[in-house]
Amino acid sequence: MSRIFTVTFASVYPLYVTKVEKKGRTKAELDRVIEWLTGFDAAALDKHLTAGTTFTEFFAAAQLNPRASAITGTVCGVQVENIDDPLMQKIRYLDKLVDELAAGRPLDKILRA
């Protein structure tokens, strides 16, 4: 089991916020991307952040977007579409979306609209 599975989402979320804000994007845009992937609205996201939910618990409770499989590309040198472990793939999907947001990609493209 990967160590990231037991890390709390709340410990990584501020890193995501910092990453996107450094590149001129907003926390609101980040939250919208997270909602698109997981189905968690602002209240549900806040609940997970407050509760100290691990990545395992976070994605177990998520309703993954049916279009998530359209997320392709490389994160940390690994093709996200080729990851065998379902939980690791979901975590990398999120990482990829955060990377795309930080890179300045238009929101409609990130959300696979």
Phi and psi in radians as a Rosetta constraint file:
Dihedral C 1 N 2 CA 2 C 2 CIRCULARHARMONIC -1.308 0.35
Dihedral N 2 CA 2 C 2 N 3 CIRCULARHARMONIC 2.531 0.35
Dihedral C 2 N 3 CA 3 C 3 CIRCULARHARMONIC -1.070 0.35
Dihedral N 3 CA 3 C 3 N 4 CIRCULARHARMONIC -0.565 0.35
Dihedral C 3 N 4 CA 4 C 4 CIRCULARHARMONIC -1.060 0.35
Dihedral N 4 CA 4 C 4 N 5 CIRCULARHARMONIC -0.463 0.35
Dihedral C 4 N 5 CA 5 C 5 CIRCULARHARMONIC -1.088 0.35
Dihedral N 5 CA 5 C 5 N 6 CIRCULARHARMONIC -0.528 0.35
Dihedral C 5 N 6 CA 6 C 6 CIRCULARHARMONIC -1.754 0.35
Dihedral N 6 CA 6 C 6 N 7 CIRCULARHARMONIC -0.012 0.35
Dihedral C 6 N 7 CA 7 C 7 CIRCULARHARMONIC -1.297 0.35
Dihedral N 7 CA 7 C 7 N 8 CIRCULARHARMONIC 2.484 0.35
Dihedral C 7 N 8 CA 8 C 8 CIRCULARHARMONIC -1.325 0.35
Dihedral N 8 CA 8 C 8 N 9 CIRCULARHARMONIC 2.480 0.35
Dihedral C 8 N 9 CA 9 C 9 CIRCULARHARMONIC -1.056 0.35
Dihedral N 9 CA 9 C 9 N 10 CIRCULARHARMONIC -0.635 0.35
Dihedral C 9 N 10 CA 10 C 10 CIRCULARHARMONIC -1.094 0.35
Dihedral N 10 CA 10 C 10 N 11 CIRCULARHARMONIC -0.453 0.35
Dihedral C 10 N 11 CA 11 C 11 CIRCULARHARMONIC -1.392 0.35
Dihedral N 11 CA 11 C 11 N 12 CIRCULARHARMONIC -0.389 0.35
Dihedral C 11 N 12 CA 12 C 12 CIRCULARHARMONIC -1.697 0.35
Dihedral N 12 CA 12 C 12 N 13 CIRCULARHARMONIC -0.547 0.35
Dihedral C 12 N 13 CA 13 C 13 CIRCULARHARMONIC -0.912 0.35
Dihedral N 13 CA 13 C 13 N 14 CIRCULARHARMONIC -0.806 0.35
Dihedral C 13 N 14 CA 14 C 14 CIRCULARHARMONIC -1.069 0.35
Dihedral N 14 CA 14 C 14 N 15 CIRCULARHARMONIC -0.512 0.35
Dihedral C 14 N 15 CA 15 C 15 CIRCULARHARMONIC -1.196 0.35
Dihedral N 15 CA 15 C 15 N 16 CIRCULARHARMONIC -0.688 0.35
Dihedral C 15 N 16 CA 16 C 16 CIRCULARHARMONIC -1.081 0.35
Dihedral N 16 CA 16 C 16 N 17 CIRCULARHARMONIC -0.804 0.35
Dihedral C 16 N 17 CA 17 C 17 CIRCULARHARMONIC -1.040 0.35
Dihedral N 17 CA 17 C 17 N 18 CIRCULARHARMONIC -0.850 0.35
Dihedral C 17 N 18 CA 18 C 18 CIRCULARHARMONIC -1.028 0.35
Dihedral N 18 CA 18 C 18 N 19 CIRCULARHARMONIC -0.770 0.35
Dihedral C 18 N 19 CA 19 C 19 CIRCULARHARMONIC -1.046 0.35
Dihedral N 19 CA 19 C 19 N 20 CIRCULARHARMONIC -0.830 0.35
Dihedral C 19 N 20 CA 20 C 20 CIRCULARHARMONIC -1.300 0.35
Dihedral N 20 CA 20 C 20 N 21 CIRCULARHARMONIC -0.635 0.35
Dihedral C 20 N 21 CA 21 C 21 CIRCULARHARMONIC -1.196 0.35
Dihedral N 21 CA 21 C 21 N 22 CIRCULARHARMONIC -0.579 0.35
Dihedral C 21 N 22 CA 22 C 22 CIRCULARHARMONIC -1.069 0.35
Dihedral N 22 CA 22 C 22 N 23 CIRCULARHARMONIC -0.485 0.35
Dihedral C 22 N 23 CA 23 C 23 CIRCULARHARMONIC -1.726 0.35
Dihedral N 23 CA 23 C 23 N 24 CIRCULARHARMONIC 0.236 0.35
Dihedral C 23 N 24 CA 24 C 24 CIRCULARHARMONIC 1.492 0.35
Dihedral N 24 CA 24 C 24 N 25 CIRCULARHARMONIC 0.182 0.35
Dihedral C 24 N 25 CA 25 C 25 CIRCULARHARMONIC -1.703 0.35
Dihedral N 25 CA 25 C 25 N 26 CIRCULARHARMONIC 3.020 0.35
Dihedral C 25 N 26 CA 26 C 26 CIRCULARHARMONIC -2.004 0.35
Dihedral N 26 CA 26 C 26 N 27 CIRCULARHARMONIC 2.804 0.35
Dihedral C 26 N 27 CA 27 C 27 CIRCULARHARMONIC -1.071 0.35
Dihedral N 27 CA 27 C 27 N 28 CIRCULARHARMONIC -0.641 0.35
Dihedral C 27 N 28 CA 28 C 28 CIRCULARHARMONIC -1.074 0.35
Dihedral N 28 CA 28 C 28 N 29 CIRCULARHARMONIC -0.699 0.35
Dihedral C 28 N 29 CA 29 C 29 CIRCULARHARMONIC -1.151 0.35
Dihedral N 29 CA 29 C 29 N 30 CIRCULARHARMONIC -0.718 0.35
Dihedral C 29 N 30 CA 30 C 30 CIRCULARHARMONIC -1.051 0.35
Dihedral N 30 CA 30 C 30 N 31 CIRCULARHARMONIC -0.822 0.35
Dihedral C 30 N 31 CA 31 C 31 CIRCULARHARMONIC -1.074 0.35
Dihedral N 31 CA 31 C 31 N 32 CIRCULARHARMONIC -0.628 0.35
Dihedral C 31 N 32 CA 32 C 32 CIRCULARHARMONIC -1.149 0.35
Dihedral N 32 CA 32 C 32 N 33 CIRCULARHARMONIC -0.705 0.35
Dihedral C 32 N 33 CA 33 C 33 CIRCULARHARMONIC -1.123 0.35
Dihedral N 33 CA 33 C 33 N 34 CIRCULARHARMONIC -0.761 0.35
Dihedral C 33 N 34 CA 34 C 34 CIRCULARHARMONIC -1.104 0.35
Dihedral N 34 CA 34 C 34 N 35 CIRCULARHARMONIC -0.728 0.35
Dihedral C 34 N 35 CA 35 C 35 CIRCULARHARMONIC -1.098 0.35
Dihedral N 35 CA 35 C 35 N 36 CIRCULARHARMONIC -0.723 0.35
Dihedral C 35 N 36 CA 36 C 36 CIRCULARHARMONIC -1.046 0.35
Dihedral N 36 CA 36 C 36 N 37 CIRCULARHARMONIC -0.756 0.35
Dihedral C 36 N 37 CA 37 C 37 CIRCULARHARMONIC -1.291 0.35
Dihedral N 37 CA 37 C 37 N 38 CIRCULARHARMONIC -0.751 0.35
Dihedral C 37 N 38 CA 38 C 38 CIRCULARHARMONIC -1.819 0.35
Dihedral N 38 CA 38 C 38 N 39 CIRCULARHARMONIC -0.362 0.35
Dihedral C 38 N 39 CA 39 C 39 CIRCULARHARMONIC 1.513 0.35
Dihedral N 39 CA 39 C 39 N 40 CIRCULARHARMONIC -0.017 0.35
Dihedral C 39 N 40 CA 40 C 40 CIRCULARHARMONIC -1.409 0.35
Dihedral N 40 CA 40 C 40 N 41 CIRCULARHARMONIC 2.039 0.35
Dihedral C 40 N 41 CA 41 C 41 CIRCULARHARMONIC -1.333 0.35
Dihedral N 41 CA 41 C 41 N 42 CIRCULARHARMONIC -3.097 0.35
Dihedral C 41 N 42 CA 42 C 42 CIRCULARHARMONIC -0.999 0.35
Dihedral N 42 CA 42 C 42 N 43 CIRCULARHARMONIC -0.737 0.35
Dihedral C 42 N 43 CA 43 C 43 CIRCULARHARMONIC -1.147 0.35
Dihedral N 43 CA 43 C 43 N 44 CIRCULARHARMONIC -0.763 0.35
Dihedral C 43 N 44 CA 44 C 44 CIRCULARHARMONIC -1.176 0.35
Dihedral N 44 CA 44 C 44 N 45 CIRCULARHARMONIC -0.712 0.35
Dihedral C 44 N 45 CA 45 C 45 CIRCULARHARMONIC -1.078 0.35
Dihedral N 45 CA 45 C 45 N 46 CIRCULARHARMONIC -0.794 0.35
Dihedral C 45 N 46 CA 46 C 46 CIRCULARHARMONIC -1.067 0.35
Dihedral N 46 CA 46 C 46 N 47 CIRCULARHARMONIC -0.681 0.35
Dihedral C 46 N 47 CA 47 C 47 CIRCULARHARMONIC -1.067 0.35
Dihedral N 47 CA 47 C 47 N 48 CIRCULARHARMONIC -0.765 0.35
Dihedral C 47 N 48 CA 48 C 48 CIRCULARHARMONIC -1.158 0.35
Dihedral N 48 CA 48 C 48 N 49 CIRCULARHARMONIC -0.672 0.35
Dihedral C 48 N 49 CA 49 C 49 CIRCULARHARMONIC -1.156 0.35
Dihedral N 49 CA 49 C 49 N 50 CIRCULARHARMONIC -0.709 0.35
Dihedral C 49 N 50 CA 50 C 50 CIRCULARHARMONIC -1.251 0.35
Dihedral N 50 CA 50 C 50 N 51 CIRCULARHARMONIC -0.649 0.35
Dihedral C 50 N 51 CA 51 C 51 CIRCULARHARMONIC -1.337 0.35
Dihedral N 51 CA 51 C 51 N 52 CIRCULARHARMONIC -0.225 0.35
Dihedral C 51 N 52 CA 52 C 52 CIRCULARHARMONIC 1.257 0.35
Dihedral N 52 CA 52 C 52 N 53 CIRCULARHARMONIC 0.616 0.35
Dihedral C 52 N 53 CA 53 C 53 CIRCULARHARMONIC -1.070 0.35
Dihedral N 53 CA 53 C 53 N 54 CIRCULARHARMONIC 2.339 0.35
Dihedral C 53 N 54 CA 54 C 54 CIRCULARHARMONIC -1.346 0.35
Dihedral N 54 CA 54 C 54 N 55 CIRCULARHARMONIC 2.881 0.35
Dihedral C 54 N 55 CA 55 C 55 CIRCULARHARMONIC -1.029 0.35
Dihedral N 55 CA 55 C 55 N 56 CIRCULARHARMONIC -0.643 0.35
Dihedral C 55 N 56 CA 56 C 56 CIRCULARHARMONIC -1.054 0.35
Dihedral N 56 CA 56 C 56 N 57 CIRCULARHARMONIC -0.849 0.35
Dihedral C 56 N 57 CA 57 C 57 CIRCULARHARMONIC -1.197 0.35
Dihedral N 57 CA 57 C 57 N 58 CIRCULARHARMONIC -0.670 0.35
Dihedral C 57 N 58 CA 58 C 58 CIRCULARHARMONIC -1.026 0.35
Dihedral N 58 CA 58 C 58 N 59 CIRCULARHARMONIC -0.887 0.35
Dihedral C 58 N 59 CA 59 C 59 CIRCULARHARMONIC -1.373 0.35
Dihedral N 59 CA 59 C 59 N 60 CIRCULARHARMONIC -0.382 0.35
Dihedral C 59 N 60 CA 60 C 60 CIRCULARHARMONIC -1.152 0.35
Dihedral N 60 CA 60 C 60 N 61 CIRCULARHARMONIC -0.588 0.35
Dihedral C 60 N 61 CA 61 C 61 CIRCULARHARMONIC -1.512 0.35
Dihedral N 61 CA 61 C 61 N 62 CIRCULARHARMONIC -0.235 0.35
Dihedral C 61 N 62 CA 62 C 62 CIRCULARHARMONIC -1.308 0.35
Dihedral N 62 CA 62 C 62 N 63 CIRCULARHARMONIC 2.617 0.35
Dihedral C 62 N 63 CA 63 C 63 CIRCULARHARMONIC -1.843 0.35
Dihedral N 63 CA 63 C 63 N 64 CIRCULARHARMONIC 1.577 0.35
Dihedral C 63 N 64 CA 64 C 64 CIRCULARHARMONIC -1.042 0.35
Dihedral N 64 CA 64 C 64 N 65 CIRCULARHARMONIC 2.349 0.35
Dihedral C 64 N 65 CA 65 C 65 CIRCULARHARMONIC -1.020 0.35
Dihedral N 65 CA 65 C 65 N 66 CIRCULARHARMONIC 2.330 0.35
Dihedral C 65 N 66 CA 66 C 66 CIRCULARHARMONIC -1.034 0.35
Dihedral N 66 CA 66 C 66 N 67 CIRCULARHARMONIC -0.404 0.35
Dihedral C 66 N 67 CA 67 C 67 CIRCULARHARMONIC -1.579 0.35
Dihedral N 67 CA 67 C 67 N 68 CIRCULARHARMONIC 0.119 0.35
Dihedral C 67 N 68 CA 68 C 68 CIRCULARHARMONIC -1.035 0.35
Dihedral N 68 CA 68 C 68 N 69 CIRCULARHARMONIC -0.516 0.35
Dihedral C 68 N 69 CA 69 C 69 CIRCULARHARMONIC -1.163 0.35
Dihedral N 69 CA 69 C 69 N 70 CIRCULARHARMONIC -0.219 0.35
Dihedral C 69 N 70 CA 70 C 70 CIRCULARHARMONIC -1.368 0.35
Dihedral N 70 CA 70 C 70 N 71 CIRCULARHARMONIC -0.136 0.35
Dihedral C 70 N 71 CA 71 C 71 CIRCULARHARMONIC -1.355 0.35
Dihedral N 71 CA 71 C 71 N 72 CIRCULARHARMONIC 2.048 0.35
Dihedral C 71 N 72 CA 72 C 72 CIRCULARHARMONIC -2.324 0.35
Dihedral N 72 CA 72 C 72 N 73 CIRCULARHARMONIC 2.904 0.35
Dihedral C 72 N 73 CA 73 C 73 CIRCULARHARMONIC 2.161 0.35
Dihedral N 73 CA 73 C 73 N 74 CIRCULARHARMONIC -3.004 0.35
Dihedral C 73 N 74 CA 74 C 74 CIRCULARHARMONIC -1.916 0.35
Dihedral N 74 CA 74 C 74 N 75 CIRCULARHARMONIC 2.358 0.35
Dihedral C 74 N 75 CA 75 C 75 CIRCULARHARMONIC -2.285 0.35
Dihedral N 75 CA 75 C 75 N 76 CIRCULARHARMONIC 2.161 0.35
Dihedral C 75 N 76 CA 76 C 76 CIRCULARHARMONIC 0.950 0.35
Dihedral N 76 CA 76 C 76 N 77 CIRCULARHARMONIC 0.651 0.35
Dihedral C 76 N 77 CA 77 C 77 CIRCULARHARMONIC 1.362 0.35
Dihedral N 77 CA 77 C 77 N 78 CIRCULARHARMONIC 0.149 0.35
Dihedral C 77 N 78 CA 78 C 78 CIRCULARHARMONIC -2.089 0.35
Dihedral N 78 CA 78 C 78 N 79 CIRCULARHARMONIC 2.317 0.35
Dihedral C 78 N 79 CA 79 C 79 CIRCULARHARMONIC -1.227 0.35
Dihedral N 79 CA 79 C 79 N 80 CIRCULARHARMONIC 2.068 0.35
Dihedral C 79 N 80 CA 80 C 80 CIRCULARHARMONIC -1.084 0.35
Dihedral N 80 CA 80 C 80 N 81 CIRCULARHARMONIC -0.557 0.35
Dihedral C 80 N 81 CA 81 C 81 CIRCULARHARMONIC -1.273 0.35
Dihedral N 81 CA 81 C 81 N 82 CIRCULARHARMONIC -0.222 0.35
Dihedral C 81 N 82 CA 82 C 82 CIRCULARHARMONIC -1.820 0.35
Dihedral N 82 CA 82 C 82 N 83 CIRCULARHARMONIC 0.136 0.35
Dihedral C 82 N 83 CA 83 C 83 CIRCULARHARMONIC -1.360 0.35
Dihedral N 83 CA 83 C 83 N 84 CIRCULARHARMONIC 2.205 0.35
Dihedral C 83 N 84 CA 84 C 84 CIRCULARHARMONIC -1.358 0.35
Dihedral N 84 CA 84 C 84 N 85 CIRCULARHARMONIC -0.701 0.35
Dihedral C 84 N 85 CA 85 C 85 CIRCULARHARMONIC -1.284 0.35
Dihedral N 85 CA 85 C 85 N 86 CIRCULARHARMONIC 2.094 0.35
Dihedral C 85 N 86 CA 86 C 86 CIRCULARHARMONIC -1.034 0.35
Dihedral N 86 CA 86 C 86 N 87 CIRCULARHARMONIC -0.708 0.35
Dihedral C 86 N 87 CA 87 C 87 CIRCULARHARMONIC -1.183 0.35
Dihedral N 87 CA 87 C 87 N 88 CIRCULARHARMONIC -0.784 0.35
Dihedral C 87 N 88 CA 88 C 88 CIRCULARHARMONIC -1.073 0.35
Dihedral N 88 CA 88 C 88 N 89 CIRCULARHARMONIC -0.663 0.35
Dihedral C 88 N 89 CA 89 C 89 CIRCULARHARMONIC -1.102 0.35
Dihedral N 89 CA 89 C 89 N 90 CIRCULARHARMONIC -0.722 0.35
Dihedral C 89 N 90 CA 90 C 90 CIRCULARHARMONIC -1.117 0.35
Dihedral N 90 CA 90 C 90 N 91 CIRCULARHARMONIC -0.731 0.35
Dihedral C 90 N 91 CA 91 C 91 CIRCULARHARMONIC -1.089 0.35
Dihedral N 91 CA 91 C 91 N 92 CIRCULARHARMONIC -0.753 0.35
Dihedral C 91 N 92 CA 92 C 92 CIRCULARHARMONIC -1.220 0.35
Dihedral N 92 CA 92 C 92 N 93 CIRCULARHARMONIC -0.553 0.35
Dihedral C 92 N 93 CA 93 C 93 CIRCULARHARMONIC -1.011 0.35
Dihedral N 93 CA 93 C 93 N 94 CIRCULARHARMONIC -0.819 0.35
Dihedral C 93 N 94 CA 94 C 94 CIRCULARHARMONIC -1.083 0.35
Dihedral N 94 CA 94 C 94 N 95 CIRCULARHARMONIC -0.792 0.35
Dihedral C 94 N 95 CA 95 C 95 CIRCULARHARMONIC -1.003 0.35
Dihedral N 95 CA 95 C 95 N 96 CIRCULARHARMONIC -0.737 0.35
Dihedral C 95 N 96 CA 96 C 96 CIRCULARHARMONIC -1.131 0.35
Dihedral N 96 CA 96 C 96 N 97 CIRCULARHARMONIC -0.737 0.35
Dihedral C 96 N 97 CA 97 C 97 CIRCULARHARMONIC -1.122 0.35
Dihedral N 97 CA 97 C 97 N 98 CIRCULARHARMONIC -0.717 0.35
Dihedral C 97 N 98 CA 98 C 98 CIRCULARHARMONIC -1.103 0.35
Dihedral N 98 CA 98 C 98 N 99 CIRCULARHARMONIC -0.749 0.35
Dihedral C 98 N 99 CA 99 C 99 CIRCULARHARMONIC -1.043 0.35
Dihedral N 99 CA 99 C 99 N 100 CIRCULARHARMONIC -0.771 0.35
Dihedral C 99 N 100 CA 100 C 100 CIRCULARHARMONIC -1.117 0.35
Dihedral N 100 CA 100 C 100 N 101 CIRCULARHARMONIC -0.704 0.35
Dihedral C 100 N 101 CA 101 C 101 CIRCULARHARMONIC -1.107 0.35
Dihedral N 101 CA 101 C 101 N 102 CIRCULARHARMONIC -0.814 0.35
Dihedral C 101 N 102 CA 102 C 102 CIRCULARHARMONIC -1.130 0.35
Dihedral N 102 CA 102 C 102 N 103 CIRCULARHARMONIC -0.508 0.35
Dihedral C 102 N 103 CA 103 C 103 CIRCULARHARMONIC -1.377 0.35
Dihedral N 103 CA 103 C 103 N 104 CIRCULARHARMONIC -0.083 0.35
Dihedral C 103 N 104 CA 104 C 104 CIRCULARHARMONIC 1.586 0.35
Dihedral N 104 CA 104 C 104 N 105 CIRCULARHARMONIC 0.199 0.35
Dihedral C 104 N 105 CA 105 C 105 CIRCULARHARMONIC -1.133 0.35
Dihedral N 105 CA 105 C 105 N 106 CIRCULARHARMONIC 2.449 0.35
Dihedral C 105 N 106 CA 106 C 106 CIRCULARHARMONIC -1.051 0.35
Dihedral N 106 CA 106 C 106 N 107 CIRCULARHARMONIC 2.488 0.35
Dihedral C 106 N 107 CA 107 C 107 CIRCULARHARMONIC -1.008 0.35
Dihedral N 107 CA 107 C 107 N 108 CIRCULARHARMONIC -0.686 0.35
Dihedral C 107 N 108 CA 108 C 108 CIRCULARHARMONIC -1.117 0.35
Dihedral N 108 CA 108 C 108 N 109 CIRCULARHARMONIC -0.538 0.35
Dihedral C 108 N 109 CA 109 C 109 CIRCULARHARMONIC -1.292 0.35
Dihedral N 109 CA 109 C 109 N 110 CIRCULARHARMONIC -0.728 0.35
Dihedral C 109 N 110 CA 110 C 110 CIRCULARHARMONIC -1.061 0.35
Dihedral N 110 CA 110 C 110 N 111 CIRCULARHARMONIC -0.703 0.35
Dihedral C 110 N 111 CA 111 C 111 CIRCULARHARMONIC -1.459 0.35
Dihedral N 111 CA 111 C 111 N 112 CIRCULARHARMONIC 0.178 0.35
Dihedral C 111 N 112 CA 112 C 112 CIRCULARHARMONIC 0.903 0.35
Dihedral N 112 CA 112 C 112 N 113 CIRCULARHARMONIC 0.724 0.35
